[in-house]
Amino acid sequence: MYSIILPSYNEKKNLILLIKKIKIILKNINYEIIIVDDNSPDKTSVYFKKNHSKDKKIKFFLRSQDRGLAKSIYFGIKKAKGKFVIVMDSDFNHNPKYLKTFINIQNKLELDFISGSRFANGGSSNKIHRHILSKIFNIYIQILLNIRIKDSLSGFFLIRTSIVKKKIFKKIFDGYGEYFIKLCFLIEKKKYSFKEIGVRYGNRKYGVSKSKFLKMFFIYSLTALKLLFNIN
């Protein structure tokens, strides 16, 4: 079984549409959807309790304390029942059509980790200036940390649940997207098998992005330097 984790904050409209698409794409796949909501003021929890409380494929969790993207993801990982976990954004930045691609590659190659990459063959971003800046930053991360993964900012991935539930991985899930740099670093450091596949980033359907670009790059740079010098 595959456990699809959808962290959310004010993504009710996107989640409604995303779940419909996931159900179509994974029609003949054994899966569960784990929504971890950080107490959204758009009443995401009210909607899902009213409309999906009897849906056995959907598990909804409301978090009102110790919130944040990375912690929400790890909360979902702890609740996952599947042999594999798939993590993706809830706003269509990550296209759900790639879920089937992840699963097909996993079935064929039996890997530990599969990551969606804007910089692997066939991948691209939804905004050219962000693509260029992200490409430069990722090259910097590759050189600094001596890793092969080309997109350490992706956050769209499949991983064996047994691996990511290990104690060593628990401490990386903090903050915002910087957890993924730490995850990529550990995957390579511990010599787990992995593959990057090219993905095309999409545009969010509803709402506005919560990412603050310059702030993110400062935090991500600091994260990479701490990894380099092994600072906790």
N, C-alpha and C positions, 0 to 999 in steps of 0.2 A: 504493500500500500504506500501511497505517496501523501505526505502531509504538506499542504500548501499554506504557508503562513503569510497573512496579509496584515501588517501593522497599519493602523489608521488613526488619523486625527482630522476631523471635519471632511471626511471623504464619503459620506453617505451616498450621494448620487453616483459617484464613480463606482463604489462597491456594488450597488444594485446592478449596474450594467456589467461590471467585471465578472461577477458571479454567474450571470446568465451566459456569458461567453465561455467561461471556464467549463461550465456544465456541458456545453455543446462540444467544445474541443476535446474534453476528456470523457466523452460519452461511454466508452467501453473500458475505461480505466478504473481501477480501485483506488479511490482517493478520499481525503477529507480536507475541508477548508477550515483553517483556524484563523479567525479574525480577532486581533488583539487591539482593542480600542482604548485610547488614552482619555476617556471621559469627554468625548467630543461634544461641544455645545450645539452642534447641528442635530442632536438627538439620534445619532446613529444607533445607540443601544435600544432606544424605544422602537425604532423601525424593525430591527432584527428580532427582538423579542416578540413583537406582534406578528411578523410575517414568516419567520423561519425557525421558530422555537421547536417545531416538530420535524424539521429537516435533519435527518441523521448524518448527512454529509457536511453540515455546517455547525461549527462550534464557535460560539461568540463569548469572548471574555472582556469584561470591563475593568480597566485599571484606573484607580483614582489617586494612587500614591506612587512615588518613585517612578514617574513617567519618563518617557524618552524613547526614541526610535530603537536603539540597540537593545535596551532592556525589554522593550515590547517583543522584539524578535526572539530574544532568549526565553522569555516567558512562553511564547508559542512553541519553541523547541522543546521545552520541558513538558508541555502538554501533548506533544506529537505522539501518535501511535504508529505511524508509518515507518517502514524500513528506511525510507529516504525523506528528507525534508527539502522543500523548494521554497525559497524566499523571494518575494517580488514586491514592488511598489503597488499601491492601491489606486494610483491615479492614471494608469495607462502609459506612464513613462516606459514601463516594461510591457511589451506586447504579449498577451496571453497565448498567442499562436505558437510561441517558442516552447511552451510547456511540453507539447508533444515531441518537439525536437529533442529536448533534454532527456525525456523518457526513452525515446528510441535509441539515442546514443548510449544511455546507461545500460539498456538491455543488451546492446551489441558489444560494448567494450568493458562493462563491469568496472567502472571507475569509482573513485572515492569522492571526487569533486568535479562538477561541471559548472563553468561560469559563462554568463553572457557577456560578450566583449564588444565594445564599439570599435576596437582597433584590430580585431581578428578579421580574417577574410569575410567580406560581406557585411561587416558592421558599419554603423554610422550614427551620428547624433542628430537631434532635431534642430539644433542651432549651430551654425558654422563657427561662430566665435567661441562658443563653449567647447566645441569639438577640438579646435586648435589648442586652446589653453589646457584642456584636459589631456590631450595627447602629449604636450610638452611636460606637464606635471607627471604623467605616468612614466615617461622616459626617465625623468629625474628619480622617481621612486624605484624603478627597475635598477638603475645604476647604483643608487644609494644603498639599497637593501640586497642587491645581487639576486634578484628574482627574475623568473622568466614570464610570469603573468603580466600581460600587457595592459590590462584594465583593472587596477586595484581600487577603483572607485565605483564599480558596477553595482553591487548589491543585489544582483539578479543571479541566483545560483541554485544548484542542487547539490546536496551533500548527504553522505550516509549518516543517519541519525545516531548510530552508535559512536561515531567519531566526534560529532559536535557536542555530544552529551558528556564527553570526557572532562574531567576536572580542569585540565589545562586550558580548555577553550572557554570556560565560564568567565574568566577575568577579562576577556577581550570585549565582551558585550557591554559597552558603556559609551555614553555620549550619543553622537549622531552617526554619520556615515563612516567615521574613522575606524569603526570596528572592522570594516571589510579589509582595510589595509592590513590590520593585524591578523585577520583570518587567512588572507592570501600568504602572508609571511609564514604563518605556522604550517599551512598546508605544504609549502615547499621545504621548510626547515625539517619537518617530520617525515618528509619523503612520501607523502600520500600521492596516489595517482590522480592526475587531473587533466582536463582539456578545456580550452576556451573555444567557444563558438561565436561567430559573428552575429550580432543582433543590431537591429535598427531601432533606435530610441523613437518613441512616439510622443505625441503631445497630450497633456492632460485634458480630459473631457470637460470637467467642471472644476471650479475653484481656482485658487492661486497657489503657486509653489511656496513652500516654507523654507526653501534653501536660501541662505545668504552666501553668495558665491565667494566673495573675498574672505569672509570670516571662516568659511569652510576650508579654503586653501591654507589659511594660517594654521588652523587646528590640525589639518591633515599633515602639513609639513612637520609640525611639532611631534605628532604621533610617529612619523617615520624616523625622526631623529632619536626619539626615545627607544624605538625598537633597535636602532643601530647601536646605541650605547647601552642597551639592556636596562633601561631605567623604568621602574614600575610606577 
